[in-house]
Amino acid sequence: SFFLRKKKIHAQTKIKAEKLLFHDWTFERRIKKFKPEPPRKILNKGERYAPGDLVESYAHFPTWYPATVRRANANGSYALEFDNGECAEAVAPKCIRYRIS
């Protein structure tokens, strides 16, 4: 049967599981060992972003995208202007981080 042949072929391969990079569930954890994230400024409790701060946000994009803080709103959100010219008027602080300097 197809499945028995597939199992036999798989058993004959000499690939070790620890050598696989993208086909294992521990990759997310292991990537930090050989590709650490560079240090970035972090907001302390009670601090707010100031107008003109260079930040990144994923509020309107599927990934972190560079932006500049235009103003801090009274409700705790921020108005951002992205580097592509788009603006967002109410971005939650959890969707914002400082850029790597």
C-alpha positions, 0 to 999 in steps of 0.5 A: 500500500502507499502508506507502507511504502511511504513509511519505509522510505521515511525510515530509510532516510538519514535525516536527524530530527534535530537538524530540521530547522523549519519542520519542527515545533520548537523553532519559535523558541530556538530562533532566539538562541541564534537570532536574538532581537536587538535591544529597543527602548521600552516604555516604563509603567506610567510613561507615554509616547511623545509626539515625534517619537519614531515607533513601529505599529501593526495596527493596520498592517500584518507586520510591524511597520514604521510610523511616527507618533502625531499625538496622544489621545485623551483615551490613551490611544495614539494618532500615528503617521506611517512612513508610507503616508497613511494615518491612523487616528486611534491606535492602542498602545499594545500595538505600538513599540519603539523602533530599533535605534 
